[in-house]
Amino acid sequence: MRKLLVEKLKLKKAGPGGCLAWCLLVVGYLALAGAAQAAPAPKPVPPAAAAEFRPRPLPPDRITPLPTRRLDAERLRELASQRDFRYVEPSARTDAWEAFWARIWRWLGNLFDTPTGRVTWKYGVYAVALAVLVYAVLKLMQVDVTGAFGRAGRRGQLEYDTAGENIHEVDFRTRIAEAEAAGNFRLATRLGYLEVLKHLTDGGFIQWQPDKTNHAYLTELAAGPLRDAFRAATREFEYVWYGDLRLNAALYQQARASQRAVSSLLAGRPAPVSAAIPQSA
C-alpha cells in the first residue's frame, strides 16, 4: 500500500492522465491479490508415487566382456617358496617321551575340565599346600613322622636286647667284646655306635633322647671335624644295620675305626685315619 501511495503522488503531479493510470494500477493490484487467494494449495505427493521417482541402480553389464587377469606362475612359485608366505607351520616331531606326557596332560585337562573336576582341583591344591606346611613344621620341630606311615623311625636308642634300655646303663665294652667273640659283627657295630652317642651326650655335645633320630643328633653338632667324623660313623652304621650289610672282620674294623675317630676327637687325641665301608660290600 505504501508503494501505491507513492505512485499516486507521482501520478497526481502528472495531471489527468496520471490519475487514470493510477486507477488502472489499483485495479490490477486487486485482481492479482484475488487470484492468489483463490488458487488451491498443492496436494502432497503420496509415498508410493515418491518411490517411483527415486534413482534405481543400474543392472550389471553382461554384454561387455571383461579381460581375465592371470598371475605369473613363476612369480607364484617364488612367493610360495618364501617362509613369510607359509601360513601353515609344519608340525614338530615329538619322541615317545614327549608324546607320553602330552597324553598325560591331555587326560588331566579333560579330567579337570568339568564342574566336579574344577572343585576337586581347587581344594586339592589347598590340601597339598596344607600337608606340605604341616610336614615342614614337624621337620623343624624334629618330630619323627615315619611311624605314622607304618615304618618305625631310626631311633637314637636302638635297643638291641630289651625295649626301653638306657644307654647310660649299658656296659658297652663287655657287650662289644661278647658280640665280637661270637662273630656277630653287625651287632657289635650297633653297640659301638650307641657307645659313640653316649660319649657325645656325656660331653654335652648332644641331648640324648630315645625318640630322636640319628640325623637329629647330627644337626645338634657345630660344623667342624667332630661333626664330619660323626657323619661318617652314622653313614657307615646305617649301611650295616639298616642295609643288612653282611660284615666280615675287615669291614667291621673299618666301621669300628670310624667310631673310634669320634671318640678320639672327644678325648682330644688325633683321629685315626679310616677307610669308608663300600656300599656294595
Buried (B, 14 or more C-beta within 10 A) or exposed (E): EEEEEEBBEEBEEEEEEBEEBBEEBEEEEEEEEEEEEEEEEEEEEEEEEEEEEEEEEEEEEEEEEEEEEEEEEEEEEEEEEEEEEEEEEEEEEEEEEEEEEEEEEEEEEEEBEEEEBEEBEEEEEEEEEEEEEEEEEEEEEBBBEEEEEEEEBBBBBBBBEEEEBEBEEBEBEEBBEBBBEEEBBBBBBBBBBBBBBBBBBEEEBBEBEBEBBBEBBBEBBEEEEBBBBBBBBBBBBBBBBEEEBEBEEEBBBBBBBBBBBBBBBBEEEEBEEBEEBEEEB
